[in-house]
Amino acid sequence: MKQITATEVQNMLKSGSALNIIDVREVDEVAGGKVPGAVNIPLGLIQFKMNELDKNKEYIIVCRSGGRSGMAAQVLESYGYNVTNMIGGMMSWAGEME
């Protein structure tokens, strides 16, 4: 499974890169702030919502600490999606939030 750090994601956003970020935390967790532009798909819904994702795009998967996003990344990867887990999750995020 590919991995990326929160700092790398922050730098990519600062440089203007268009990223596809999926936050797999629960709705109440995301209400406290998320990576700008991230789409919330709670981990429990990922298998039901994956058909809405494009296998030709690359997705960065985010959660609170990196555990749930790792599980989501494994599931998506097993179905042929191009995914990268943001290690450390939002606990490592020092950038702006929305």
C-alpha positions as CSV (number, residue, x, y, z in Angstrom):
1,M,0.0,0.0,0.0
2,K,1.3,3.4,-0.9
3,Q,1.7,6.0,1.9
4,I,2.1,9.7,2.1
5,T,2.7,12.0,5.0
6,A,0.4,14.9,6.1
7,T,3.3,17.3,5.3
8,E,3.6,16.0,1.7
9,V,-0.2,16.5,1.2
10,Q,0.0,20.0,2.7
11,N,2.9,20.9,0.3
12,M,1.0,19.5,-2.7
13,L,-2.1,21.5,-1.8
14,K,0.1,24.7,-1.3
15,S,1.6,24.1,-4.8
16,G,-1.9,24.1,-6.3
17,S,-2.1,20.4,-7.0
18,A,-5.6,19.1,-7.5
19,L,-6.0,16.2,-5.1
20,N,-8.8,13.7,-4.6
21,I,-8.9,13.3,-0.8
22,I,-11.4,10.9,0.9
23,D,-11.9,11.3,4.7
24,V,-13.1,8.1,6.2
25,R,-13.9,9.4,9.6
26,E,-17.4,9.6,11.0
27,V,-19.5,12.6,10.1
28,D,-19.3,14.1,13.7
29,E,-15.4,13.8,13.6
30,V,-15.3,15.6,10.2
31,A,-17.5,18.4,11.6
32,G,-14.4,19.4,13.7
33,G,-12.4,20.1,10.6
34,K,-11.1,18.3,7.5
35,V,-8.4,18.7,4.9
36,P,-9.6,21.4,2.4
37,G,-11.5,19.7,-0.5
38,A,-11.8,16.3,1.2
39,V,-14.9,14.3,0.6
40,N,-16.3,12.4,3.6
41,I,-17.1,8.8,3.1
42,P,-17.2,7.1,6.5
43,L,-15.3,3.8,6.6
44,G,-18.5,1.8,7.2
45,L,-19.9,3.1,3.9
46,I,-16.8,2.8,1.7
47,Q,-17.8,-0.5,0.0
48,F,-21.3,0.9,-0.7
49,K,-19.9,4.2,-2.1
50,M,-16.9,2.9,-4.1
51,N,-18.9,2.7,-7.3
52,E,-19.0,6.6,-7.2
53,L,-15.2,6.7,-7.4
54,D,-13.2,6.7,-10.6
55,K,-10.6,4.0,-11.0
56,N,-8.6,6.3,-13.3
57,K,-8.1,8.8,-10.5
58,E,-5.7,8.7,-7.6
59,Y,-7.2,9.1,-4.1
60,I,-5.5,10.0,-0.8
61,I,-7.3,8.4,2.1
62,V,-7.4,10.2,5.5
63,C,-8.7,9.4,9.0
64,R,-7.9,10.5,12.5
65,S,-4.6,8.6,13.0
66,G,-4.0,6.4,9.9
67,G,-5.6,3.1,11.0
68,R,-9.1,3.4,9.4
69,S,-7.7,5.0,6.3
70,G,-5.3,2.1,6.0
71,M,-8.2,-0.3,6.1
72,A,-10.1,1.7,3.6
73,A,-7.1,1.9,1.3
74,Q,-6.7,-1.9,1.4
75,V,-10.3,-2.5,0.5
76,L,-10.3,0.1,-2.3
77,E,-6.9,-1.2,-3.6
78,S,-8.3,-4.8,-3.7
79,Y,-11.0,-3.5,-6.0
80,G,-8.5,-1.9,-8.4
81,Y,-8.6,1.7,-7.1
82,N,-5.4,3.8,-7.1
83,V,-5.1,4.8,-3.4
84,T,-2.6,6.2,-1.0
85,N,-2.9,6.2,2.8
86,M,-2.0,9.5,4.6
87,I,0.0,8.1,7.6
88,G,-0.6,9.8,10.9
89,G,-4.0,11.0,9.8
90,M,-5.5,14.3,11.0
91,M,-3.4,14.0,14.2
92,S,-0.4,14.9,12.0
93,W,-2.2,17.6,10.0
94,A,-0.8,21.1,10.7
95,G,-2.3,22.8,7.7
96,E,-5.5,24.7,7.2
97,M,-8.8,23.0,7.7
98,E,-12.4,23.6,6.5
